[in-house]
């Protein structure tokens, strides 16, 4: 028999007051947390700001370390980036999510089975003849709901085909992320090599400027030079020092860019294989037509768009299937047990298996043109995807052509830079020697020194440009993610 407990009036009022205070305090906290700035004239600082700032500070740091005693090659740097760059992890998780979407689409081929269990007691007053009788009924019920689509004119198959195409697109996007990360590492690596080479060239130029200044000051002491000569040499020395400091700053920035591309902190120190240890290409072996044909066959971003065309075609089939009926099989077996007690009567019990089975035919006869417009929309999506593929093919061919031309230009500039460096070195040596014998003035020496400094800088730039343009061509052609693909400069 059920018993009903009652609170005293004073206790009930206390409970009511506590509930009101709790509701208002909770509402006030929500209002404070969601209040918009009162004016656009000042930054907003809300109660949740410190929590967000703390979460940002406690974000997970990179879990890998750089061996400070090791000199990393480009291939090793690429391996580190592919494993630890967050962009690859993001694309990987997207591909995994799309694989789960395919599993969801395939699950429609199987029946849906749901189980439900219900138990409860209900008490009320039943009026019979001339009085009320208290009645208690307890029920225990277990149900199974089975729903299976027998036939739908290819709607499920179309959704599965679309999910398969979208999974392919996600996989190609994942590959394209690797292509971009590899290229990012290569460009950062070559920028670091160029910055380091420029720093070395600047140090050599500074040493030359210091040697010229020392020679001028010694000649001034011996009465063989004038004060303007010494001042000119000091000016050239200061300029060389300025260029060196600029080169040091550029090298530090390039090192931070490389560390960031690897997925670690920009302040991490990384020792890399220097420029003089790399072999540099002398000529392009493949013709432009072969490179363009290869790029159209293996560029993952183009393959992703082709997969999008497949998904769009599957959407057209699904839209067409909506014009036809679908047949479903339904079964709902139920096991039920009832207990009843009526005042002045004994407990009664009954149990049994209930439910039913049947078929349901769904056919939309009229929908105001919704299916027709969905079909037209799906067909337009197909044409858009196909046009995008054609536009991408033209764009890829143009990118490859431009990269191929840049590489050939860089190769020719490399030859000219080598000749310039050799000639400038000889000119500087001859000018300095003639100046020491009193046959040339200091202006000739400082001019030759500036030419030599520029030639050193140009030589470093020309060598790294060959490597950079070669990497760019491999990036545009899609060679970076192919098996057995050689890394430029290794």
C-alpha positions in Angstrom: 0.0 0.0 0.0 1.4 3.4 -1.0 1.8 6.1 1.6 1.9 9.9 1.0 4.2 12.0 3.2 3.5 15.7 3.8 5.9 18.5 4.8 5.0 20.9 7.5 4.1 24.5 6.2 7.3 26.0 7.6 9.5 23.4 6.0 7.7 23.7 2.7 8.2 27.5 2.7 12.0 27.0 3.4 12.3 24.6 0.5 10.5 27.0 -1.8 12.7 29.9 -0.8 15.9 27.8 -1.4 14.6 26.8 -4.8 13.8 30.4 -5.8 17.3 31.6 -4.7 18.9 28.7 -6.7 17.0 29.5 -9.8 17.8 33.2 -9.7 21.5 32.7 -9.0 21.8 30.3 -11.8 20.0 32.6 -14.2 22.1 35.5 -13.1 25.3 33.6 -13.8 24.1 32.7 -17.2 23.2 36.3 -17.9 26.6 37.5 -16.9 28.3 34.9 -19.0 26.4 35.8 -22.1 26.2 39.6 -21.8 27.3 41.4 -24.9 29.7 44.3 -24.8 27.8 47.5 -23.8 29.8 49.6 -26.3 32.0 49.0 -29.3 34.5 51.6 -28.0 36.4 49.2 -25.7 37.4 45.5 -25.7 35.1 43.0 -24.0 36.3 41.1 -20.9 33.8 38.6 -19.6 33.7 36.1 -16.8 34.7 33.2 -19.0 37.7 35.0 -20.4 40.1 33.7 -17.8 39.0 30.1 -18.3 39.5 30.3 -22.1 42.9 31.9 -21.6 43.9 29.1 -19.2 42.8 26.5 -21.7 44.8 28.2 -24.4 47.9 28.3 -22.2 47.5 24.6 -21.3 47.1 23.4 -24.9 49.1 20.3 -25.6 52.7 21.0 -26.6 54.4 19.0 -29.4 55.3 15.6 -28.2 58.5 15.1 -30.2 61.9 16.5 -29.6 64.7 17.6 -31.9 68.1 16.1 -31.5 70.3 19.1 -31.1 73.5 17.1 -31.9 72.0 15.7 -35.2 72.3 17.3 -38.6 68.9 16.6 -40.4 68.6 16.0 -44.1 65.6 17.2 -46.1 64.1 13.7 -46.2 64.4 13.4 -42.4 62.7 16.8 -42.0 59.9 15.8 -44.3 59.3 12.6 -42.2 59.1 14.6 -39.0 56.6 17.0 -40.6 54.4 14.2 -42.0 54.3 12.7 -38.5 53.8 15.8 -36.4 52.4 18.6 -38.4 48.9 19.3 -37.1 47.6 19.8 -40.7 48.2 16.1 -41.5 46.4 15.0 -38.3 43.4 17.3 -39.2 43.1 15.8 -42.7 43.5 12.3 -41.3 40.7 12.7 -38.8 38.5 14.1 -41.6 39.1 11.1 -43.7 38.3 8.8 -40.7 35.1 10.7 -40.2 34.1 10.2 -43.8 34.9 6.5 -43.5 32.4 6.4 -40.6 29.8 8.2 -42.9 30.2 5.4 -45.4 29.5 2.9 -42.6 26.4 4.9 -41.7 25.2 4.8 -45.4 25.8 1.0 -45.6 23.8 0.4 -42.4 20.6 1.3 -44.3 20.9 -2.1 -46.1 20.1 -3.8 -42.8 17.0 -3.8 -40.6 16.6 -1.5 -37.6 15.8 -3.4 -34.4 15.0 -1.4 -31.2 14.0 -2.8 -27.8 11.9 -1.0 -25.3 11.1 -2.0 -21.7 8.4 -0.2 -19.6 7.4 -0.8 -16.0 5.1 1.2 -13.8 2.3 1.4 -11.3 -0.8 3.5 -11.7 -3.4 4.2 -9.0 -6.7 6.0 -9.3 -10.3 6.0 -8.2 -12.8 4.2 -10.3 -16.5 5.0 -10.0 -18.8 2.0 -10.1 -22.5 2.0 -9.4 -22.8 4.4 -6.5 -19.4 4.7 -5.0 -15.6 5.0 -5.9 -13.2 2.1 -5.7 -9.5 2.6 -5.4 -7.7 0.7 -8.2 -4.0 -0.2 -8.6 -2.6 -1.5 -11.8 1.0 -2.6 -12.4 2.3 -3.3 -15.8 5.6 -4.7 -17.2 6.1 -4.6 -21.0 9.0 -5.5 -23.3 8.7 -4.5 -27.0 10.8 -5.1 -30.1 10.4 -2.8 -33.1 11.8 -4.2 -36.4 11.8 -1.9 -39.5 13.4 -3.1 -42.7 13.3 -1.4 -46.1 12.7 -4.1 -48.7 12.9 -2.0 -51.8 13.4 1.7 -52.6 14.4 1.8 -56.3 18.1 2.4 -55.6 17.9 5.3 -53.0 20.1 3.5 -50.5 22.5 2.3 -53.1 22.9 5.9 -54.4 23.6 7.2 -50.9 26.2 4.5 -50.4 27.8 5.4 -53.8 27.9 9.0 -52.8 29.5 8.2 -49.4 32.1 6.0 -51.2 32.9 8.9 -53.6 33.1 11.3 -50.7 35.5 9.0 -48.8 37.7 8.9 -51.9 37.6 12.7 -52.0 38.6 12.8 -48.3 41.5 10.4 -49.0 42.7 12.5 -51.9 42.4 15.6 -49.7 44.5 13.8 -47.1 47.1 13.1 -49.7 47.0 16.7 -50.9 47.6 17.8 -47.4 50.8 15.7 -47.3 51.8 17.2 -50.7 51.4 20.7 -49.3 53.2 19.9 -46.0 56.1 18.4 -47.9 56.3 21.5 -50.1 56.1 23.8 -47.1 59.0 22.0 -45.5 61.0 22.1 -48.6 60.5 25.8 -49.1 61.3 26.5 -45.5 64.4 24.4 -45.7 65.6 26.1 -48.9 64.8 29.5 -47.4 67.0 28.6 -44.4 69.8 27.5 -46.7 69.6 30.7 -48.6 69.5 32.8 -45.4 72.5 30.8 -44.0 74.4 31.2 -47.3 73.7 34.9 -47.3 75.0 35.1 -43.7 78.2 33.3 -44.7 78.6 35.6 -47.7 78.0 38.6 -45.5 80.7 37.4 -43.1 83.1 37.0 -46.0 82.3 40.4 -47.3 82.8 41.9 -43.8 86.2 40.2 -43.6 87.2 41.7 -46.9 86.0 45.1 -45.8 88.0 44.8 -42.6 91.1 43.8 -44.6 90.7 46.8 -46.9 90.2 49.1 -43.9 93.3 47.7 -42.2 95.3 48.2 -45.3 94.1 51.8 -45.8 94.9 52.7 -42.2 98.4 51.2 -42.5 99.1 53.1 -45.7 97.8 56.3 -44.0 100.4 55.8 -41.2 103.1 55.4 -43.8 102.0 58.5 -45.7 100.8 56.5 -48.7 97.1 57.1 -48.3 94.8 59.9 -47.4 92.2 60.3 -44.7 89.3 60.2 -47.1 90.6 56.8 -48.2 90.4 55.6 -44.6 86.9 57.1 -44.1 85.7 55.4 -47.3 87.1 52.0 -46.0 85.4 52.5 -42.6 82.1 53.3 -44.4 82.4 50.1 -46.4 83.1 48.2 -43.2 80.1 49.6 -41.4 77.9 48.8 -44.4 79.2 45.2 -44.5 78.4 44.9 -40.8 74.9 46.2 -41.4 74.3 43.7 -44.1 75.6 40.9 -41.9 73.1 41.7 -39.1 70.3 41.8 -41.6 71.3 38.3 -42.8 71.5 37.0 -39.3 67.9 38.2 -38.6 66.7 36.6 -41.8 68.4 33.3 -40.9 66.7 33.3 -37.5 63.3 33.9 -39.0 63.8 31.1 -41.6 64.8 28.7 -38.8 61.5 29.5 -37.0 59.5 28.9 -40.2 61.1 25.5 -40.7 60.4 24.5 -37.1 56.8 25.6 -37.4 56.5 23.6 -40.6 57.7 20.5 -38.7 55.0 21.1 -36.1 57.2 22.2 -33.2 58.0 25.5 -31.5 59.5 28.3 -33.6 62.2 28.7 -31.0 63.5 25.1 -31.5 67.1 25.0 -32.8 67.5 22.6 -35.8 70.8 21.7 -37.5 70.3 21.0 -41.2 72.4 19.8 -44.0 74.2 22.8 -45.5 73.9 24.0 -49.0 77.4 23.0 -50.1 76.7 19.4 -49.3 73.7 19.2 -51.7 73.9 18.2 -55.3 72.2 20.7 -57.6 70.5 19.9 -60.9 72.2 21.0 -64.1 69.4 20.4 -66.6 65.8 19.2 -66.8 65.5 15.7 -68.0 61.7 15.5 -68.7 59.9 17.5 -71.4 57.0 19.8 -70.5 54.4 17.6 -72.2 55.4 14.6 -70.1 55.3 16.6 -66.9 51.9 18.1 -67.7 50.5 14.6 -68.5 51.9 13.2 -65.3 50.4 16.0 -63.2 47.0 15.5 -64.7 47.2 11.8 -63.7 48.4 12.1 -60.1 47.5 15.5 -58.7 45.4 14.6 -55.6 43.4 17.9 -55.6 42.3 17.1 -59.2 41.4 13.5 -58.2 39.4 14.9 -55.3 37.3 16.9 -57.7 36.8 13.9 -59.9 35.5 12.0 -56.9 33.2 15.0 -56.2 31.7 14.4 -59.7 31.0 10.8 -58.8 29.3 11.9 -55.6 27.2 14.4 -57.5 26.1 11.7 -60.0 25.0 9.5 -57.1 23.0 12.4 -55.8 21.1 12.5 -59.2 20.3 8.8 -58.8 19.0 9.3 -55.3 16.9 12.3 -56.4 15.3 10.1 -59.2 14.6 7.3 -56.7 12.3 9.7 -54.8 9.8 9.6 -57.7 9.1 5.9 -56.9 7.6 4.1 -53.9 9.5 2.4 -51.1 8.4 -0.8 -49.4 9.0 -1.5 -45.7 8.5 -4.5 -43.5 7.4 -3.8 -39.9 7.3 -6.2 -36.9 6.4 -5.2 -33.3 6.2 -8.2 -30.9 5.4 -7.2 -27.4 5.5 -9.3 -24.2 3.2 -7.8 -21.6 2.4 -8.6 -17.9 -0.4 -6.9 -16.0 -1.2 -6.9 -12.3 -4.4 -5.4 -10.9 -5.7 -4.7 -7.4 -9.2 -3.3 -6.8 -10.4 -2.3 -3.3 -12.0 -5.2 -1.5 -10.9 -7.6 -4.3 -7.8 -9.9 -4.6 -4.8 -9.4 -6.9 -5.3 -10.4 -10.5 -2.7 -11.1 -13.2 -2.6 -11.6 -16.9 0.3 -12.0 -19.4 0.7 -12.7 -23.1 2.5 -12.0 -26.4 1.0 -9.1 -28.4 2.0 -7.0 -31.4 1.8 -7.5 -35.1 3.6 -7.6 -38.5 2.9 -5.9 -41.7 4.2 -4.1 -44.8 4.1 -0.4 -45.4 4.2 1.2 -48.9 5.3 4.8 -49.0 4.8 6.8 -52.2 4.7 10.5 -52.4 2.0 11.3 -55.0 2.3 15.1 -54.9 4.8 17.4 -53.2 4.5 20.7 -55.0 7.4 20.1 -57.3 10.0 19.5 -54.5 11.3 16.2 -56.0 11.5 17.8 -59.5 13.5 20.7 -58.2 15.8 18.4 -56.1 16.5 16.5 -59.3 17.3 19.7 -61.2 19.5 20.8 -58.3 21.4 17.5 -58.3 21.9 17.7 -62.1 23.2 21.2 -61.8 25.6 20.1 -59.1 27.0 17.5 -61.5 27.5 20.0 -64.3 29.2 22.4 -61.8 31.5 19.7 -60.6 32.5 18.7 -64.2 33.2 22.3 -65.0 35.3 22.6 -61.9 37.4 19.6 -63.0 38.0 21.1 -66.5 38.9 24.5 -64.9 41.3 22.7 -62.6 42.9 20.8 -65.4 43.6 24.0 -67.3 44.9 25.6 -64.1 47.2 22.7 -63.3 48.7 22.7 -66.8 49.4 26.4 -66.5 51.0 26.0 -63.0 53.2 23.2 -64.4 54.2 25.3 -67.4 55.1 28.3 -65.2 57.1 26.1 -62.7 58.9 24.4 -65.6 59.8 27.8 -67.1 61.0 29.1 -63.7 63.2 26.1 -63.3 64.9 26.6 -66.7 65.3 30.3 -65.9 66.9 29.4 -62.5 69.3 27.0 -64.2 70.5 29.6 -66.6 70.8 32.2 -63.8 72.8 29.7 -61.9 75.4 29.4 -64.7 75.6 33.2 -65.0 75.9 33.6 -61.2 78.8 31.1 -61.2 80.6 33.1 -63.9 79.9 36.4 -62.1 81.3 35.1 -58.8 84.5 33.9 -60.4 85.0 37.2 -62.3 84.2 39.3 -59.3 86.7 37.4 -57.1 89.5 37.8 -59.5 88.6 41.5 -59.9 88.7 42.1 -56.2 92.0 40.3 -55.7 93.6 42.3 -58.6 92.2 45.6 -57.3 93.4 45.0 -53.7 96.9 43.9 -54.9 97.2 46.9 -57.2 96.1 49.2 -54.3 98.8 47.8 -52.1 101.4 48.6 -54.7 99.9 52.1 -55.1 98.6 51.5 -58.7 94.9 51.8 -57.8 93.0 54.0 -55.5 90.7 52.9 -52.7 87.5 53.7 -54.5 88.4 51.0 -57.0 89.0 48.5 -54.2 85.7 49.3 -52.4 83.8 49.1 -55.7 85.4 45.7 -56.4 84.6 44.6 -52.9 80.9 45.6 -53.3 80.7 43.7 -56.6 82.2 40.6 -55.0 79.7 40.8 -52.1 76.8 41.1 -54.5 78.2 38.2 -56.5 78.5 36.0 -53.4 74.9 36.8 -52.5 73.7 36.2 -56.0 75.5 32.8 -56.2 73.8 31.6 -53.0 70.4 32.9 -54.2 70.9 31.2 -57.6 71.7 27.8 -56.1 68.8 27.9 -53.7 66.5 29.1 -56.5 67.4 26.0 -58.5 66.4 23.8 -55.6 63.3 25.8 -54.8 62.0 25.9 -58.4 62.7 22.2 -58.7 60.6 21.5 -55.6 57.9 23.8 -57.0 57.8 21.8 -60.2 57.5 18.6 -58.2 54.8 20.1 -56.1 52.8 21.3 -59.1 53.2 17.9 -60.9 52.2 15.9 -57.8 55.5 14.1 -57.6 56.1 14.8 -53.9 53.7 12.1 -52.6 54.5 9.4 -55.1 56.4 6.3 -54.0 60.1 6.4 -54.7 59.9 10.1 -55.4 63.3 11.7 -54.9 63.5 14.8 -52.7 65.0 17.8 -54.6 68.5 18.4 -53.6 69.1 15.1 -51.9 
